[in-house]
């Protein structure tokens, strides 16, 4: 029996344990809610985690390349990037899968001499983790950009409301003769 056959046999147990382990990375009250509420609209985070982990696991079991898991990793990382915490905390869910597989297959891995196949699977899981890290960083950067732009816009509006900015009509007109400074303000501070 190959590793793939063992994994397919234990698929439901692996998926359940993996989801339970992911839910445990959240505070207790949140974890209970994520586990109990199955409605997609009442619990979009739990739904996304369940759908994403199932698709990722199925991709690993079918031997699909890590590229095919990208949309599912992105959906999970979009959620994890919004939540407070270090990248390691956001990515831990992928590494939990290794331990769960080893725990559930245990002695079968040794008895059937599946160390080489297991190493390949763990390598694929590591590749997923790298893809997830890239996704996490991309979404965190978007969040920081949004926050910076919102702060900038809020400051600008406050300066306008405090009448500390005055528009100077016709002061800075773009013409072909003066193209050296393209970032001319339309308003200046008092």
C-alpha positions, 0 to 999 in steps of 0.5 A, a space after each residue: 500500500 502506497 502513502 497515497 492509498 493510506 492518506 486517501 483511507 485516512 482523508 476524513 480523519 486528517 481533514 477533521 484533525 487539521 481543521 480542529 488544530 486550525 480552530 485551536 489557533 484562535 481564542 477559545 470562544 472564537 474556536 467554539 464558534 468556528 467549529 459549531 457554526 456551519 453556515 457560510 454567511 453566519 461564519 465566513 471565516 469557518 467556511 473559508 477555512 473548511 473549504 480551503 483546507 479540504 481543497 488543499 488536502 485534496 490537491 496534495 493527495 492527487 499530486 497536483 502542483 502547488 500552483 493549483 492550491 494558490 486560490 485556496 491558500 490566498 482565500 485563507 491568507 486573506 483572512 489570516 493577514 487581517 488578523 493580528 499576529 505574527 506571520 508565523 502564527 498565520 502560517 502555522 496551519 500548514 505545518 500542523 498538517 505534517 504532524 497530523 499525518 505523521 500522528 495518524 499514519 504512525 507505525 504504518 509509515 515505518 512498517 511500509 517503508 514510506 519514508 521517501 514518499 513521506 519526505 516528498 509529501 512534506 516537501 510539497 507541504 513546505 512549498 505550500 507554506 512558501 506560497 502561503 507566506 508570499 500570499 500573506 505578505 502581499 495581503 499585509 502590504 495591501 492592508 498597510 497601504 490602505 491604512 497609510 492612505 486612510 491616515 493621509 486622507 484623514 489628515 488632509 481632510 482635518 487640515 482642510 476643515 481647520 482651514 490650514 490649507 488654502 487653494 491658490 488658483 492659477 498658481 501652479 499651471 502645467 505647461 510645456 516650458 516647466 516640466 521639471 516639477 510634476 508634483 506641484 501641489 494644488 493647495 498649500 498650507 498656511 
